[in-house]
Structures are given as structure tokens and as C-alpha cells.
Amino acid sequence: MTIAFTFPGQGSQAVGMGKLLADTYPEARAVFEEVDEALGQKLSDIMWNGPEDALTLTANAQPALMSVSLATMRVLEAKGLDLKSSVAYVAGHSLGEYSALAAAGSLDVATAARLLRVRGEAMQSAVPVGQGAMAALLGLDFDVAVEIAAEAAQGEVCQAANDNAPGQVVVSGHLAAVERAVEIAKTRGARRAVMLPVSAPFHCSLMGPAAEAMDEALSGAQIKAPAVPLVANVLAAPVTDPGGIRQNLVEQVTGTVRWRESITWLAENGVDTFVEVGTGKVLTGMVKRIHKDATGRAVNTPEDIDALLELVAG
């Protein structure tokens, strides 16, 4: 059995996330307190009590999701899991890349929280509300989705933002261009083509100002070599060099999240068990679509933690 730990991205957040962990394990509660202190805000209160619209704000959702992933990691480690000897690779979906790096000791939790706050605010403010959009094109190959995005652009921006799984591609860009992509996709055999309820057009060139903000923020952050290789979103390949990690995190803001290729690379390099660490089960579902023979499991409750430790000890 060869294991990769994966870490969820935006969209997996839910009011109440992490509360059971905090109530059950002092190690988990300490992570939430650390993040609250780093941000100078009781983010944990929003996570556990809402309101949902406050939690959904990009600047809150990003560090919130990271904190649950890292709280789960701290509990696993306190119960005897050694990442380096148990896990071959880590990978994270978009903001989950920061969670993966923190889990692997490349970033400390407080630094990851502060970087994600900057990232969330910069991504939100890069494009005025109402000018950008994202849409899911379902049932089309990635190459076809790329062609549709190019056809829909018509002088505006429309790009493939997320290659999530076979037949599951998200496009991002100017509102009118993304709306055109939805209509074109319907004529090109898409099973469904739907606008997404997001607040900004992530992972496209319109995020240029956010990439500049992250370049500046990351230049002052201490990044160590991770305990295990990170399979980076923009490369769909492993990276361990701190300079390379920093550059990939900047490029990731405007670049395509190559998740399908990342999971394929992991499977082709011996990974047969994918463990989603943190809130929800979105990545676990994607893994099964990408690699049907893989074992996928989500770890976000005390029962999940005990079951994983048993599997690893196995």
C-alpha cells in the first residue's frame, strides 16, 4: 500500500467544520487557536457558528479549510502517525496546496494562515464583483473544453481553470465570455454546462494582481523543503525545492489546477490509496472518477482518524 495525502480546496467549507475535532482533541483545538491568533480574528467562531455567508467569503474560507486539515494532521501525529514513513506524497487542490505544505512541514500553520488570508483577499479584489465568472463544463474532455474557452473568449478572457476529473472541467474569465462558453459547450455535446456560484474568476489571467500580491507575500515567507514531495497543481509533478515551491504557488493563482493529471501521475508512480485530510469528500469523489482502481477515503472525524491509523499500522 502506497499512500498520498490530499487536501481539499474552496467549496468544501461548511458551518460546524472542525468543531468535533476541537471538542475531542486538545491538539486540534490548539491549531484553531493558533490560526485565530495569527489572523487576529476569531475565525473558529465563524467556522463553528456561522453565519454561512461570512464563512464562504474567500478570505475566511481559505484559512478555515487549512486549519481543519492541519488540526486533523496534528491529531494523527499525536496518535503516532509519522508522515515521512507512512505517506509517499502530498497534494492539495488550489488553496489545499498550502495545507499540504503545512502538513509536510514546509510552512508553519501561522504562516500558512496569514498567506491564505492575503491570497483570499487578493483573489477577491482582483476583479470587481460581477465582471468575472466561472462555469463547470461536464461530460467533455479537457482538450475540448480548452477549445471552447478559446472560441468563447472573443477578445476577452476565458480559460480552463480546473481540470478536476475526466469530464469535469471548470472555465474562468470575463462574465460574458464564460456565458458564451456555456452556450457553446451545450452545442458541443456537454452533459451539463452551468455557471458556478463563485465570487471571482479564479485561476485565470484576470487574477494577475493577486499573483503579484502573492509573489510579494511569499518572498518574505520562510519555506522549508517538505518532509515528502508535493505534487504541485501547476506542474502535475513533484517538487521539493523551496524556491520551486514558492514560484509554483505564485503561478498557481493564474494557472490551471491540473488535478486530473496530478492524480494520474501519483497512480502511475505507485500510489494506490488516496487519503483526503480535512473537510468534506470532494477530492475522494474525484479520485474515483480519475482512477477507478484506487482506494479513496476521507478523514475528518474521530472515527475516520482511528480507522486510518489502523490501516497504516495494518
VMD Tcl script that draws the C-alpha trace (Angstrom):
set ca {
  {0.00 0.00 0.00}
  {1.37 3.40 -1.05}
  {-0.43 6.44 0.35}
  {-0.82 10.04 -0.80}
  {-2.46 12.63 1.45}
  {-4.67 15.14 -0.39}
  {-6.06 18.40 0.97}
  {-9.37 20.00 -0.12}
  {-9.94 23.39 -1.69}
  {-12.63 26.05 -1.62}
  {-16.19 24.77 -1.81}
  {-15.69 22.11 0.87}
  {-16.36 24.55 3.74}
  {-19.44 24.08 5.94}
  {-20.61 25.71 9.18}
  {-19.59 23.43 12.05}
  {-16.38 22.30 10.35}
  {-13.71 21.19 12.81}
  {-15.90 21.61 15.91}
  {-15.98 17.90 16.79}
  {-12.20 17.69 16.40}
  {-11.70 20.70 18.66}
  {-14.07 19.28 21.29}
  {-12.42 15.86 21.17}
  {-8.70 16.58 20.90}
  {-6.63 19.31 22.60}
  {-4.11 19.09 19.71}
  {-6.84 20.08 17.27}
  {-8.12 22.91 19.44}
  {-4.56 24.27 19.65}
  {-4.41 24.58 15.84}
  {-7.64 26.59 15.70}
  {-6.34 28.87 18.48}
  {-3.05 29.28 16.59}
  {-4.90 30.33 13.41}
  {-7.17 32.73 15.35}
  {-4.08 34.34 16.88}
  {-2.21 34.54 13.56}
  {-5.16 36.29 11.89}
  {-6.13 38.45 14.88}
  {-9.69 37.20 14.45}
  {-11.93 34.50 15.97}
  {-12.15 32.62 12.67}
  {-13.02 29.48 14.65}
  {-16.22 31.16 15.86}
  {-17.32 31.80 12.24}
  {-16.36 28.21 11.33}
  {-18.39 26.67 14.12}
  {-21.34 29.06 14.38}
  {-21.56 30.86 11.05}
  {-23.11 32.81 9.52}
  {-22.56 30.81 6.36}
  {-22.09 33.87 4.14}
  {-19.20 35.01 6.36}
  {-17.57 31.58 6.20}
  {-18.00 31.46 2.41}
  {-16.03 34.71 1.93}
  {-12.83 33.69 0.16}
  {-10.63 35.40 2.76}
  {-12.25 33.29 5.53}
  {-12.90 30.02 3.70}
  {-9.26 29.55 2.65}
  {-7.58 29.70 6.10}
  {-10.60 27.90 7.63}
  {-10.20 24.86 5.36}
  {-6.45 24.79 6.01}
  {-7.00 24.89 9.77}
  {-9.27 21.82 9.74}
  {-6.78 19.89 7.61}
  {-3.92 20.79 9.93}
  {-5.95 20.08 13.06}
  {-6.60 16.60 11.66}
  {-2.88 16.19 10.90}
  {-1.85 17.22 14.41}
  {-4.20 14.61 15.90}
  {-2.86 11.91 13.57}
  {0.70 12.82 14.54}
  {-0.14 12.89 18.25}
  {-1.53 9.38 17.87}
  {1.68 8.14 16.31}
  {1.46 8.77 12.56}
  {4.82 9.71 11.06}
  {4.20 11.43 7.73}
  {7.62 10.67 6.29}
  {7.45 6.92 6.91}
  {3.73 6.48 6.18}
  {2.99 8.77 3.22}
  {4.75 8.94 -0.16}
  {3.39 12.27 -1.44}
  {1.12 15.18 -0.55}
  {-1.08 17.23 -2.91}
  {-3.68 19.93 -2.39}
  {-6.44 21.33 -4.59}
  {-5.79 25.05 -5.11}
  {-5.64 26.53 -1.56}
  {-5.19 22.93 -0.38}
  {-1.62 23.16 -1.65}
  {-0.87 25.41 1.35}
  {-2.45 22.82 3.67}
  {-0.32 20.11 2.04}
  {2.83 22.17 2.54}
  {1.99 22.89 6.17}
  {1.25 19.19 6.74}
  {4.66 18.32 5.29}
  {6.46 20.90 7.47}
  {7.29 23.26 4.60}
  {5.19 26.09 6.09}
  {4.22 26.58 9.73}
  {0.50 26.87 10.48}
  {0.53 30.58 11.36}
  {2.41 31.45 8.14}
  {0.03 29.33 6.05}
  {-2.97 31.06 7.66}
  {-1.59 34.54 7.00}
  {-0.64 33.69 3.41}
  {-4.10 32.31 2.75}
  {-5.71 35.44 4.18}
  {-3.63 37.56 1.78}
  {-4.41 35.15 -1.06}
  {-8.14 35.18 -0.37}
  {-8.35 38.97 -0.14}
  {-6.17 39.47 -3.22}
  {-8.16 36.99 -5.32}
  {-11.43 38.59 -4.22}
  {-10.31 42.13 -5.03}
  {-8.50 41.36 -8.32}
  {-11.71 41.65 -10.36}
  {-14.71 43.87 -9.50}
  {-17.76 41.87 -8.42}
  {-19.97 41.00 -11.38}
  {-17.24 41.28 -14.03}
  {-15.89 37.74 -13.75}
  {-17.42 34.27 -13.58}
  {-16.70 30.53 -13.59}
  {-18.65 27.65 -15.13}
  {-18.47 23.86 -14.96}
  {-18.46 22.02 -18.29}
  {-19.44 18.41 -17.60}
  {-19.07 15.46 -19.92}
  {-16.37 16.98 -22.15}
  {-12.69 16.09 -22.47}
  {-10.22 18.69 -21.24}
  {-8.89 19.41 -24.75}
  {-12.42 20.13 -25.99}
  {-13.07 22.45 -23.02}
  {-9.86 24.35 -23.83}
  {-11.04 24.77 -27.45}
  {-14.45 26.01 -26.27}
  {-12.84 28.52 -23.90}
  {-10.66 29.87 -26.72}
  {-13.66 30.14 -29.04}
  {-15.74 31.90 -26.37}
  {-13.07 34.46 -25.46}
  {-13.64 36.81 -28.44}
  {-11.06 39.28 -27.17}
  {-11.95 38.73 -23.51}
  {-10.52 36.20 -21.05}
  {-11.90 32.66 -20.93}
  {-9.57 29.89 -19.79}
  {-9.65 26.36 -18.39}
  {-9.21 26.93 -14.65}
  {-9.66 23.45 -13.17}
  {-9.09 20.08 -14.81}
  {-10.72 18.21 -11.95}
  {-11.54 14.78 -13.37}
  {-12.48 13.17 -16.68}
  {-15.47 15.11 -18.00}
  {-15.27 17.73 -15.24}
  {-13.60 20.97 -16.33}
  {-14.15 24.47 -14.95}
  {-13.62 27.57 -17.10}
  {-12.97 31.05 -15.76}
  {-12.80 34.60 -17.08}
  {-14.94 37.60 -18.02}
  {-18.66 37.07 -17.34}
  {-19.84 37.40 -20.95}
  {-17.07 35.11 -22.23}
  {-17.88 32.41 -19.67}
  {-21.58 32.67 -20.54}
  {-20.63 32.17 -24.21}
  {-18.58 29.11 -23.24}
  {-21.62 27.61 -21.52}
  {-23.74 28.04 -24.65}
  {-21.02 26.67 -26.96}
  {-20.47 23.68 -24.67}
  {-24.14 22.76 -24.93}
  {-23.78 22.58 -28.72}
  {-20.58 20.52 -28.43}
  {-22.12 17.64 -26.51}
  {-21.64 18.68 -22.88}
  {-23.78 16.66 -20.49}
  {-24.26 19.85 -18.48}
  {-22.80 23.33 -18.60}
  {-23.59 25.51 -15.60}
  {-22.48 28.83 -14.14}
  {-20.96 28.42 -10.66}
  {-21.91 30.47 -7.59}
  {-18.43 31.93 -7.02}
  {-17.39 35.43 -6.12}
  {-14.48 35.82 -8.54}
  {-12.92 34.22 -11.66}
  {-10.17 32.16 -10.03}
  {-7.24 30.51 -11.84}
  {-7.19 32.64 -14.97}
  {-5.14 35.61 -16.18}
  {-7.60 38.09 -14.60}
  {-6.03 37.04 -11.28}
  {-2.77 38.76 -12.28}
  {-2.98 41.36 -9.48}
  {-3.49 38.54 -6.95}
  {-0.45 36.69 -8.30}
  {1.62 39.87 -7.78}
  {0.33 40.15 -4.21}
  {1.26 36.52 -3.54}
  {4.71 36.99 -5.09}
  {5.33 39.76 -2.58}
  {3.83 37.86 0.37}
  {5.70 34.64 -0.42}
  {9.03 36.44 -0.90}
  {9.01 37.17 2.83}
  {7.76 33.75 3.97}
  {10.03 31.01 5.24}
  {9.52 27.89 3.12}
  {11.41 24.70 4.01}
  {11.82 21.56 1.94}
  {8.75 19.36 2.65}
  {9.17 16.06 4.50}
  {7.66 14.30 1.46}
  {7.36 15.61 -2.13}
  {4.46 17.89 -3.03}
  {2.75 17.17 -6.36}
  {2.13 20.74 -7.47}
  {-1.07 21.97 -9.18}
  {0.71 23.81 -11.98}
  {3.19 21.01 -12.73}
  {1.18 17.83 -12.06}
  {4.59 16.59 -10.90}
  {6.54 16.53 -7.62}
  {8.56 19.42 -6.24}
  {10.69 19.64 -3.08}
  {12.87 22.70 -3.68}
  {11.68 25.71 -1.61}
  {12.38 28.13 -4.49}
  {10.37 25.98 -6.87}
  {7.54 25.68 -4.38}
  {7.40 29.47 -3.98}
  {7.31 30.01 -7.75}
  {4.58 27.37 -8.22}
  {2.41 29.00 -5.55}
  {2.62 32.32 -7.42}
  {1.88 30.71 -10.81}
  {-0.98 28.71 -9.31}
  {-3.06 31.88 -8.80}
  {-3.46 32.40 -12.54}
  {-2.69 28.86 -13.72}
  {-4.82 25.77 -14.32}
  {-5.30 23.41 -11.38}
  {-4.14 20.19 -13.07}
  {-5.82 17.84 -10.61}
  {-6.69 15.04 -13.02}
  {-3.10 14.92 -14.23}
  {-1.76 15.11 -10.67}
  {-3.79 12.11 -9.50}
  {-2.85 10.24 -12.70}
  {0.84 10.95 -12.06}
  {0.51 9.67 -8.48}
  {-1.28 6.50 -9.60}
  {1.33 5.87 -12.31}
  {4.05 6.24 -9.66}
  {2.69 3.63 -7.31}
  {0.09 5.41 -5.18}
  {-2.96 3.19 -4.66}
  {-4.51 4.84 -1.58}
  {-5.61 8.49 -1.51}
  {-6.49 9.97 1.88}
  {-8.37 13.29 1.89}
  {-7.41 15.14 5.07}
  {-9.88 17.81 6.22}
  {-13.41 18.91 5.47}
  {-15.70 17.05 3.08}
  {-15.22 14.31 0.50}
  {-14.95 16.24 -2.78}
  {-11.44 15.03 -3.66}
  {-12.28 11.44 -2.73}
  {-15.07 11.52 -5.32}
  {-12.71 12.96 -7.94}
  {-10.09 10.27 -7.27}
  {-12.61 7.52 -8.02}
  {-13.51 9.22 -11.31}
  {-9.86 9.58 -12.31}
  {-8.51 6.22 -11.14}
  {-11.22 3.62 -10.63}
  {-8.89 1.05 -9.03}
  {-7.65 3.46 -6.36}
  {-8.78 3.39 -2.75}
  {-10.09 6.77 -1.63}
  {-11.03 7.72 1.92}
  {-11.81 10.98 3.70}
  {-10.54 11.67 7.22}
  {-12.39 14.31 9.21}
  {-13.98 12.62 12.26}
  {-12.53 10.79 15.29}
  {-13.78 7.51 13.77}
  {-12.03 8.30 10.46}
  {-8.79 9.09 12.32}
  {-8.85 5.80 14.23}
  {-9.66 3.84 11.06}
  {-6.75 5.43 9.17}
  {-4.29 4.74 11.98}
  {-5.42 1.12 11.97}
  {-4.95 0.93 8.20}
  {-1.45 2.44 8.36}
  {-0.44 0.18 11.25}
  {-2.00 -2.72 9.27}
}
mol new
graphics top color blue
foreach p $ca { graphics top sphere $p radius 0.5 }
foreach p [lrange $ca 0 end-1] q [lrange $ca 1 end] { graphics top cylinder $p $q radius 0.2 }
display resetview
